[in-house]
Amino acid sequence: MSSRQNIVTRRLGPRAAAIELLCAFAGIGACSAEPAANTGRTGASQTPPAVAQVVGGAVAKPAQVVPVGGSTGATLPVASGAAGGASSAPAGGPTPAASKPPTTPVPAQPVPAKPIIVDAADEAACDGVGTAPAPTETVEVLKIRTDDMRVVPGGYKAPGGTIYACFWLELDMPEKQHIIGWEGAVGGDRAVHHQQVSLSKKPFYLAQQGGLCGLPTVDYTWTGEKPTEWTPKLAGYPVGGPDNGGKAYFLWQVHFESTTTYTGGFNVYVTKNLRKYDAGNFEQGDVRGINIPPKSMATHTATCTPDMMTQKLTHPIYVFASMQHAHLMIRHIKTDLTRNGQLVKNFGDQQVAGFAGFFDQQFKTVSPCVKMQPGDQLTTLCEYQNPTDFTITGGEATNQEMCTTFFQYFPRLPTTSQNFCGTIDSTGGFTGP
């Protein structure tokens, strides 16, 4: 999902180009083939505005308006020497200049984000352990709730079955701050499978609270009610500030599995005492391609290959927490990071009996922090047992399956697509790497 810059161009058509050339030969300085000024009337010239693009979380300058001369494929007539005369220059007059070949506008290329390199001292000091704020540090707790008067007054009524509902809230925050702590505030509602939070504007197509959406990023995710989880002292999740138009954006998706009136949400701890690096969340795994026959066991391996990792990681990242995720049929899940065929880190190797731990999935500290770099490989292996009479396939519903691992890391990768690898993407859905 890369940002694209638009170049607004203007061409002179064949007729307009001819008029300008005739005027030049006649020596009429005031004659012009320029389009009329935009008067707001029907048929008036409408010059499209330049469009500000968001590149790596920052608003880029509007694309430059570039006038392009020439007329593609046009043959320009020569001024006549006398009324009714042949199409030739007057005697002794100037020889018409040959028309210039048409020029082709060169599309503006996006400026690649400068790689962020972590200091060797910071790499050595990263123990992955969450650090609560110092007693002297000013920290504000933002309580984001679904039943907020600006969201769904009285709470969202989930109708039952597998439902994904998205909600959003925008808060004024002129100065950039860091989220250094997260808390789930589900309120013990067992109808909630999980929540995911994106620090992004709502998608343009999300017309009402509680609609279906795909998250542009996944900055945090959890199941059930959990204690406060702090980021390491080196990193925090960026929110607000000039790069975000002076706003703090919260977009969250809730997965419901039964009827409920949901009033919960989450808490975030924000500080103006910025950490050294921005944090992010990387997802690896599959939804598509999982197939478990009736009354059978099956194995699925989700792989982010070295080529994929090179595509995703424009700079090395440092993982400070990870969480594995699957659904009801999982019996064994294992996640490995390898480099040149050698194991670097196992992020979990869990045997699951009857999915007793469904509501206990949570991020686990990775200590010391683990470096992931271009050319590495991530593999999540899932073994399933299907006791039903039906084939189980991959999908978002609880009675379907997933095979995924989440990684919290720093420094933050600049674009959304870089934070997903596998057939799970920002919609939780079915796209490629």
C-alpha positions as CSV (number, residue, x, y, z in Angstrom):
1,M,0.0,0.0,0.0
2,S,2.3,2.7,-1.1
3,S,1.5,6.4,-1.3
4,R,1.2,7.9,-4.8
5,Q,1.7,11.5,-5.7
6,N,-0.4,13.0,-8.5
7,I,1.0,15.4,-11.0
8,V,-1.6,17.9,-12.3
9,T,-0.8,18.8,-15.9
10,R,-2.2,21.1,-18.5
11,R,-2.0,20.5,-22.3
12,L,-2.8,22.8,-25.2
13,G,-5.1,21.1,-27.7
14,P,-4.4,21.3,-31.5
15,R,-6.8,24.2,-32.0
16,A,-5.3,26.2,-29.1
17,A,-1.8,25.6,-30.2
18,A,-2.5,26.7,-33.7
19,I,-4.1,30.0,-32.4
20,E,-1.1,30.8,-30.4
21,L,1.3,30.2,-33.3
22,L,-0.9,32.4,-35.7
23,C,-0.9,35.1,-33.1
24,A,2.9,34.9,-32.8
25,F,3.3,35.4,-36.6
26,A,0.8,38.2,-36.6
27,G,2.7,40.0,-33.8
28,I,-0.4,40.2,-31.6
29,G,0.9,40.1,-28.1
30,A,-2.5,40.1,-26.3
31,C,-3.8,37.0,-28.1
32,S,-3.7,33.9,-26.0
33,A,-5.0,30.4,-26.1
34,E,-5.0,30.1,-22.3
35,P,-8.2,28.7,-20.9
36,A,-10.6,31.1,-19.3
37,A,-10.4,31.7,-15.6
38,N,-12.5,29.5,-13.4
39,T,-15.7,31.5,-13.0
40,G,-17.7,28.7,-11.4
41,R,-20.0,28.6,-14.5
42,T,-20.7,25.3,-16.3
43,G,-18.0,24.7,-18.9
44,A,-15.5,27.0,-17.2
45,S,-12.0,25.7,-16.9
46,Q,-11.6,23.6,-13.8
47,T,-7.9,23.1,-12.8
48,P,-7.7,20.1,-10.4
49,P,-6.2,21.0,-7.1
50,A,-2.9,19.5,-6.0
51,V,-3.5,16.6,-3.6
52,A,-1.6,16.3,-0.3
53,Q,-0.4,12.7,0.1
54,V,0.5,10.9,3.4
55,V,3.9,9.3,3.1
56,G,5.1,7.2,6.0
57,G,2.8,8.9,8.4
58,A,3.7,12.5,7.4
59,V,1.8,14.8,5.1
60,A,3.8,15.4,2.0
61,K,3.7,18.7,0.1
62,P,1.0,19.0,-2.6
63,A,2.1,17.8,-6.0
64,Q,3.5,20.6,-8.2
65,V,1.3,22.0,-11.0
66,V,3.5,21.4,-14.1
67,P,2.4,23.0,-17.4
68,V,3.3,20.8,-20.4
69,G,3.8,22.4,-23.8
70,G,3.2,20.8,-27.2
71,S,0.3,18.9,-28.6
72,T,0.6,15.1,-29.0
73,G,0.3,14.1,-32.6
74,A,-0.9,17.6,-33.7
75,T,0.1,19.2,-37.1
76,L,0.3,23.0,-36.7
77,P,-0.9,25.1,-39.7
78,V,1.2,27.9,-41.2
79,A,-0.1,31.5,-41.3
80,S,-1.6,32.6,-44.7
81,G,0.2,35.4,-46.6
82,A,-3.1,36.9,-48.0
83,A,-6.8,36.3,-47.8
84,G,-7.6,33.2,-49.8
85,G,-3.9,32.7,-50.4
86,A,-1.9,29.5,-50.2
87,S,-0.7,28.2,-46.8
88,S,2.8,29.6,-47.0
89,A,4.8,32.4,-45.3
90,P,4.6,35.9,-46.8
91,A,7.4,36.8,-49.2
92,G,10.4,37.8,-47.2
93,G,8.7,36.8,-44.0
94,P,10.2,34.5,-41.4
95,T,10.4,30.8,-42.0
96,P,8.1,29.0,-39.6
97,A,10.0,27.1,-36.9
98,A,9.5,23.4,-36.9
99,S,7.1,22.2,-34.2
100,K,8.7,20.8,-31.1
101,P,8.1,17.1,-30.4
102,P,5.6,16.5,-27.7
103,T,6.9,16.3,-24.2
104,T,5.8,13.6,-21.7
105,P,5.4,14.5,-18.1
106,V,7.7,12.6,-15.8
107,P,5.8,11.1,-12.8
108,A,7.0,12.3,-9.5
109,Q,8.7,9.5,-7.6
110,P,7.9,9.0,-3.9
111,V,10.9,9.8,-1.7
112,P,11.9,6.7,0.1
113,A,11.8,6.9,3.8
114,K,15.2,7.2,5.4
115,P,16.1,4.0,7.2
116,I,16.2,4.4,11.0
117,I,19.2,2.8,12.6
118,V,19.2,1.9,16.2
119,D,22.3,2.8,18.2
120,A,24.5,-0.1,19.3
121,A,24.1,1.0,22.9
122,D,20.3,1.0,22.6
123,E,20.4,-2.4,21.0
124,A,22.4,-3.8,23.9
125,A,20.2,-2.1,26.5
126,C,16.9,-3.3,25.1
127,D,15.6,-5.9,27.5
128,G,12.0,-5.8,26.2
129,V,10.6,-5.2,29.7
130,G,7.8,-2.8,29.9
131,T,8.6,0.3,32.0
132,A,6.0,2.2,33.9
133,P,6.3,6.0,34.0
134,A,8.5,7.6,36.6
135,P,6.5,9.0,39.6
136,T,7.6,12.5,38.4
137,E,6.4,12.0,34.8
138,T,3.2,13.5,33.7
139,V,1.0,10.9,32.1
140,E,-2.6,11.2,31.0
141,V,-5.0,8.3,30.8
142,L,-7.4,8.4,27.9
143,K,-10.5,6.2,28.4
144,I,-11.8,5.2,25.0
145,R,-15.2,3.7,25.2
146,T,-17.7,2.4,22.7
147,D,-20.6,4.0,24.6
148,D,-19.0,7.4,24.5
149,M,-21.6,10.1,23.4
150,R,-19.4,10.7,20.4
151,V,-19.4,7.0,19.4
152,V,-22.5,4.9,20.3
153,P,-24.5,6.5,23.1
154,G,-25.8,3.7,25.3
155,G,-23.5,1.1,23.7
156,Y,-23.4,-1.0,20.6
157,K,-26.0,-3.8,20.3
158,A,-24.3,-6.9,18.7
159,P,-27.1,-9.0,17.1
160,G,-25.4,-12.4,17.6
161,G,-23.2,-14.7,15.7
162,T,-19.8,-13.7,14.3
163,I,-19.9,-9.9,13.9
164,Y,-17.0,-7.5,13.3
165,A,-17.8,-3.9,14.1
166,C,-15.6,-0.8,13.8
167,F,-15.7,2.4,15.8
168,W,-13.7,5.6,15.8
169,L,-13.0,8.7,17.9
170,E,-10.9,11.8,17.1
171,L,-9.4,13.9,19.9
172,D,-7.6,17.2,19.6
173,M,-3.9,16.8,20.3
174,P,-1.7,19.5,18.7
175,E,1.5,18.2,20.2
176,K,2.9,14.7,19.4
177,Q,2.8,12.3,22.3
178,H,3.7,8.7,22.9
179,I,1.4,5.9,24.1
180,I,3.4,4.0,26.7
181,G,0.7,1.9,28.2
182,W,-2.4,0.0,27.0
183,E,-5.3,-1.6,28.9
184,G,-8.1,-3.6,27.6
185,A,-11.4,-2.5,29.2
186,V,-13.8,-5.1,27.9
187,G,-15.7,-5.2,31.2
188,G,-15.7,-9.0,31.3
189,D,-18.0,-9.2,28.3
190,R,-17.5,-12.8,27.1
191,A,-19.2,-12.1,23.8
192,V,-16.0,-10.3,22.8
193,H,-13.5,-12.5,21.0
194,H,-10.9,-9.8,20.6
195,Q,-10.3,-6.1,20.0
196,Q,-7.7,-4.4,17.7
197,V,-6.8,-0.8,17.7
198,S,-5.4,1.3,14.8
199,L,-4.0,4.8,15.4
200,S,-5.5,5.9,12.0
201,K,-8.3,7.9,10.6
202,K,-11.5,6.0,9.8
203,P,-11.7,4.7,6.2
204,F,-13.7,6.9,3.9
205,Y,-16.3,4.1,3.4
206,L,-17.0,3.7,7.1
207,A,-20.2,5.7,7.2
208,Q,-21.5,4.9,10.6
209,Q,-20.3,3.6,14.0
210,G,-20.4,-0.1,14.2
211,G,-19.9,-0.7,10.4
212,L,-17.5,-3.2,8.9
213,C,-14.0,-2.0,8.1
214,G,-10.5,-3.1,7.5
215,L,-7.9,-1.6,9.8
216,P,-5.1,0.4,8.0
217,T,-2.7,-0.6,10.7
218,V,-2.9,-2.8,13.8
219,D,-1.1,-1.0,16.6
220,Y,-2.5,-3.1,19.5
221,T,-4.6,-6.2,19.9
222,W,-5.8,-8.2,22.9
223,T,-8.4,-10.7,24.1
224,G,-10.3,-10.4,27.3
225,E,-9.5,-8.2,30.3
226,K,-5.8,-7.6,30.8
227,P,-3.6,-5.6,33.2
228,T,-1.7,-2.6,32.0
229,E,1.0,-3.5,29.5
230,W,3.8,-0.9,29.3
231,T,6.2,-0.3,26.4
232,P,10.0,-0.5,27.0
233,K,11.6,2.8,28.0
234,L,13.1,3.2,24.5
235,A,9.8,3.2,22.5
236,G,6.3,4.5,22.4
237,Y,3.4,4.5,19.9
238,P,3.1,7.9,18.2
239,V,-0.2,9.8,18.4
240,G,-1.2,13.4,17.6
241,G,1.0,16.2,16.6
242,P,1.5,18.2,13.3
243,D,2.1,15.1,11.2
244,N,-1.5,13.9,12.2
245,G,-3.1,17.3,11.7
246,G,-3.1,18.0,15.4
247,K,-5.4,15.0,16.1
248,A,-5.2,11.7,17.9
249,Y,-7.0,9.1,15.9
250,F,-8.4,5.9,17.4
251,L,-10.1,3.3,15.1
252,W,-10.9,0.0,16.8
253,Q,-12.4,-3.2,15.6
254,V,-14.3,-5.6,17.9
255,H,-15.0,-9.2,17.1
256,F,-18.3,-10.4,18.7
257,E,-19.5,-14.0,18.9
258,S,-22.9,-13.6,20.6
259,T,-25.6,-11.0,21.5
260,T,-24.5,-8.2,23.8
261,T,-24.8,-4.5,24.4
262,Y,-21.1,-3.5,24.4
263,T,-20.0,-0.5,26.4
264,G,-16.3,-1.4,26.8
265,G,-13.2,-0.3,25.0
266,F,-9.6,0.4,26.1
267,N,-7.4,2.8,28.0
268,V,-4.2,4.4,26.7
269,Y,-1.5,6.1,28.8
270,V,0.0,9.1,26.9
271,T,3.0,11.3,27.7
272,K,4.6,14.3,26.1
273,N,8.0,13.0,27.3
274,L,8.7,11.2,24.0
275,R,10.7,8.0,24.0
276,K,13.6,7.7,21.6
277,Y,11.8,5.5,19.0
278,D,8.3,5.1,17.6
279,A,6.9,1.6,18.1
280,G,4.8,-0.5,15.7
281,N,3.1,-3.8,15.4
282,F,4.0,-6.5,12.8
283,E,1.7,-9.4,11.8
284,Q,2.9,-12.6,10.2
285,G,0.7,-15.5,9.3
286,D,-2.1,-17.0,7.2
287,V,-5.8,-17.0,6.9
288,R,-6.2,-18.2,3.3
289,G,-5.0,-21.7,2.5
290,I,-5.9,-23.4,5.8
291,N,-7.9,-26.6,5.2
292,I,-8.8,-29.2,7.9
293,P,-10.8,-32.2,6.7
294,P,-13.6,-33.7,8.9
295,K,-12.5,-36.0,11.8
296,S,-8.9,-35.4,10.9
297,M,-5.7,-33.7,11.9
298,A,-3.9,-31.2,9.6
299,T,-0.8,-29.1,9.6
300,H,-0.5,-25.6,8.1
301,T,2.8,-23.6,7.8
302,A,2.7,-19.9,7.3
303,T,6.0,-18.5,6.0
304,C,7.3,-15.0,5.5
305,T,10.2,-15.9,3.2
306,P,13.6,-14.1,3.0
307,D,12.5,-12.3,-0.1
308,M,9.3,-11.1,1.6
309,M,11.2,-10.0,4.6
310,T,13.5,-8.0,2.4
311,Q,10.5,-6.3,0.8
312,K,8.9,-5.5,4.1
313,L,11.9,-4.4,6.2
314,T,13.5,-1.2,5.0
315,H,15.5,-1.3,8.2
316,P,16.1,-3.8,11.0
317,I,13.5,-3.9,13.7
318,Y,13.7,-4.9,17.3
319,V,10.9,-7.1,18.8
320,F,10.1,-6.6,22.4
321,A,6.8,-8.6,22.7
322,S,5.0,-11.3,20.7
323,M,1.7,-13.1,20.7
324,Q,0.5,-16.2,18.8
325,H,-3.1,-16.5,17.7
326,A,-5.4,-19.3,16.4
327,H,-8.9,-20.5,17.0
328,L,-10.8,-23.6,18.3
329,M,-9.1,-26.4,16.4
330,I,-5.5,-25.5,17.3
331,R,-3.5,-28.2,19.2
332,H,0.1,-27.0,18.6
333,I,1.5,-23.6,17.5
334,K,5.2,-22.7,17.0
335,T,6.8,-19.6,15.7
336,D,10.5,-19.4,14.6
337,L,12.8,-16.7,13.2
338,T,15.7,-18.1,11.1
339,R,18.6,-16.5,9.4
340,N,20.6,-18.3,6.7
341,G,18.9,-21.5,7.7
342,Q,19.9,-21.1,11.4
343,L,17.4,-20.6,14.2
344,V,17.7,-17.1,15.7
345,K,14.7,-17.1,18.1
346,N,11.7,-19.3,18.9
347,F,8.8,-17.0,19.8
348,G,6.6,-19.7,21.3
349,D,6.0,-23.5,21.1
350,Q,2.7,-24.2,22.7
351,Q,0.7,-27.4,23.1
352,V,-3.0,-26.6,23.5
353,A,-5.4,-29.0,25.0
354,G,-9.0,-28.4,24.0
355,F,-8.3,-24.7,23.5
356,A,-8.5,-24.0,27.2
357,G,-6.4,-20.9,26.7
358,F,-8.6,-19.1,24.3
359,F,-9.2,-16.1,26.5
360,D,-5.6,-16.1,27.8
361,Q,-3.8,-15.1,24.6
362,Q,-1.7,-12.1,25.3
363,F,1.6,-10.4,24.4
364,K,4.6,-12.0,26.1
365,T,7.8,-10.0,26.7
366,V,10.7,-10.9,24.5
367,S,13.9,-10.4,26.6
368,P,16.4,-9.4,25.4
369,C,14.9,-7.8,22.3
370,V,15.3,-9.7,19.1
371,K,16.6,-8.1,15.9
372,M,14.8,-8.9,12.7
373,Q,16.5,-7.9,9.5
374,P,16.0,-8.1,5.7
375,G,16.7,-11.6,4.5
376,D,15.4,-13.3,7.6
377,Q,12.6,-15.8,7.6
378,L,9.5,-16.1,9.9
379,T,7.6,-19.3,10.1
380,T,4.4,-20.0,12.1
381,L,3.5,-23.7,12.2
382,C,0.0,-24.8,13.3
383,E,-1.3,-28.3,13.9
384,Y,-5.1,-28.7,14.1
385,Q,-7.5,-31.4,15.1
386,N,-11.0,-31.3,13.6
387,P,-13.6,-33.4,15.6
388,T,-16.5,-32.2,13.5
389,D,-18.2,-33.7,10.4
390,F,-17.4,-30.6,8.4
391,T,-14.3,-29.2,6.7
392,I,-12.8,-26.3,8.5
393,T,-11.2,-23.6,6.4
394,G,-9.3,-20.3,7.2
395,G,-11.3,-17.2,8.1
396,E,-12.1,-14.7,10.8
397,A,-15.0,-16.5,12.5
398,T,-14.3,-18.5,15.6
399,N,-15.4,-21.7,13.9
400,Q,-12.8,-21.1,11.2
401,E,-9.1,-21.0,11.7
402,M,-6.1,-18.7,11.7
403,C,-2.3,-19.2,12.0
404,T,-0.7,-16.0,13.0
405,T,1.8,-14.3,15.2
406,F,1.9,-10.6,16.3
407,F,5.1,-8.7,17.1
408,Q,5.5,-5.4,18.9
409,Y,8.7,-3.7,17.8
410,F,10.7,-0.5,17.2
411,P,11.6,1.6,15.2
412,R,8.3,1.8,13.4
413,L,8.2,0.9,9.7
414,P,7.0,3.8,7.5
415,T,4.1,2.3,5.6
416,T,1.0,0.1,6.3
417,S,1.8,-2.7,4.0
418,Q,5.2,-3.2,5.5
419,N,3.6,-4.3,8.8
420,F,1.9,-7.4,7.3
421,C,3.4,-10.6,5.8
422,G,1.4,-13.6,4.7
423,T,-2.3,-14.0,3.6
424,I,-3.4,-12.0,6.6
425,D,-3.5,-8.3,5.8
426,S,-4.8,-5.0,7.3
427,T,-8.4,-6.2,6.8
428,G,-7.7,-9.5,8.6
429,G,-8.5,-10.9,5.2
430,F,-7.3,-12.6,2.1
431,T,-4.5,-10.9,0.2
432,G,-0.9,-11.8,-0.7
433,P,2.4,-10.7,0.8
